[in-house]
Amino acid sequence: MATIPSHNLLLPNPTINQSAHSLSFKPHSTLLNFPARSSPAAVTRAVSRTDGASISSRLEPVEKYEITAAEDVRRRDREAKETKSLRDTWRKIQGEDDWAGLMDPMDPVLRSELIRYGELAQACYDAFDFDPFSRYCGSCRFTRKKLFDSLGIFDSGYEAARYLYATSNINLPNFFSKSRWSKVWSKNANWMGYVAVSDDSEATRHRLGRRDIAIAWRGTVTQLEWIADLKDFLKPVSGNGFQCRDPAVKAESGFLDLYTDKDTSCNFSKFSAREQLLTEVKRLVERYGDEEGVDLSITVTGHSLGGALAVLSAYDVAEMGLNRTKKGKVVPVTVFTYSAPRVGNIRFKERMEELGVKVLRVVNKHDVVPKSPGLFLNEHAPHALKQLAGGLPWCYCHVGEKLALDHQNSPFLKPSVDLSTAHNLEALLHLLDGYHGKGQRFVLSSGRDPALVNKASDFLKDHFMVPPYWRQDANKGMVRHTDGRWIQPDRIRAEDHHAPDIHHLLTQLHHPS
């Protein structure tokens, strides 16, 4: 991983070298990215890391004692990682002890993993086609087998095993993206994320300490209108095909509809997102769950509405017993969400705890989304009121542990509170990189470039001279055909469709032997 030179501190009022440039076109990609390395093997998360040309390197040293303090912080983090590696502590990082003692002060291994899974969620945004003038609007811009490489994430250590789709025929119009063209890839489906599994390379196994099934759900970048679309109405999960027999376990009806609805006339959403996910998890656990000498984990991640789907789907996997191998081994299920809303009621929370699902929520304290739904009736209400209103269809409760961050602690970010920027995932990952514990000064711990914050926002202070909303596709995805005409190339591949044995796996789910 690229490191920040010792003078690159997060300091207020820096002097900027006007001749330096932090952004350039990568020759092997259609994305606007940071400077490319000489070969893919040398690239480490090109869309997420920094080097000497980043805005961090344009900050001149200010106070010698502050430079020394920042160097000490980074040296302490490096030494901690060397002493306590992920491969030796992954169960604690996955929440075995509910992250006790790991968030204040901030454990450097946990910080690194939260950023890593946040980047897997960010990949859903970077790969999604938001352009209404594209006939593939609402789909993934890259084929499954080339997803991470196409995003410049050459060292992810994961392979995308399955894409997830949902029908747009539900009442969340501000969440789905649709093309303006009449002939499109699908009129009723949107790409929602992916299921990935860590690869067999020795480097990946050595780093992770186990094999990991990662599930990433797409959320919303800045548009918050989808919150107004929520019915803000809890209903029993048992009515949507879940295995739970307790009618008191309830979740927000809009999230349930998004997760469980399907359109049999559509090739991509003729199976619900739930059915697509459960069958793929079943396949992967059966394949890898009892590997000799290799542990397995299931990690679900998502931002915003994607965080709600992460919580709901992790509960579903555990409730269905899909985290148990054929030999009876229990596979730990962990959820890392970012700026996620509340999902269910207090009984939903209790049931997740009974199932052993671990949830860690990362939030910006100025973000309104984690405070919704259940703005008034929630886990913070007096006990007597919760007892009285517990059965009402609008009494919500957050699940798991919370790590609250504050963007006003970062000298890079504008202190003003804007609803959309406070909800931005890249900004949240930036805050994670500089967080060391309550009351501690904000110092970048890794090589994550703050310029990423402005990828899809205008959140960085103006004197850093990083243009807002700078990320865009080269030529808006148009390519020049052999006959000289500019066209939109075909994108959908058969490999991105549903698995051919999905019917068989669904039968096994509904009628286990």
Beta strands, then each sheet from edge to edge (+ up, - down):
strand 1: 24-25
strand 2: 32-33
strand 3: 158-167
strand 4: 189-198
strand 5: 211-217
strand 6: 234-236
strand 7: 250-252
strand 8: 296-303
strand 9: 333-338
strand 10: 358-364
strand 11: 401-405
strand 12: 479-480
strand 13: 486-487
sheet 1: 1+ 2-
sheet 2: 3+ 4- 5+ 8+ 9+ 10+ 11+
sheet 3: 6+ 7-
sheet 4: 12+ 13-
end
